């Protein structure tokens, strides 16, 4: 343990110097985790933002008086995905 620290005399006193290895790996992993979390939270936010749109589409189908099996109303889907160009998170409500 004593070999891990080096006592150095500087202008304002004595200081312990030491080296920490592996911080570059830790930094890369934290960056990756941040991107992953941002993606997950971003997708959840877009999905929540599209909920009122989905409800409105279903209400419009009901208001139009479509009769039948209900397949049209049941076909309403919200999709959230990562877009490469432009880069970001996209969402769609489709019938």
Phi, psi and omega in degrees: 000319180297331181286343181287336183248147177236122179278127183235134176267124176238181186307320186253019176137197180261141180226151173264126174254142176207164182242137177245121181260150175093005180292331178295322178292316178299317180299315179297318181293319177296322177297315179298316180296321178297316179295318180296316180295317179299321179295313181297311181293322179297317178296318178297320181295317179295318179299317178294323180293333181272352179303313178297327178294315179299317178298321181294320178298315179295321178295322178295322177296316179296316183293331180287348176077026177295126178254164177137215186277347184087009182294325180297311179296321181290341183276355180294125183227140173253128180236133177235132183209164176276134179252137180272322179225111352288151185291132178158196180248129182240153177221150180219146170245120183237154175243000000 
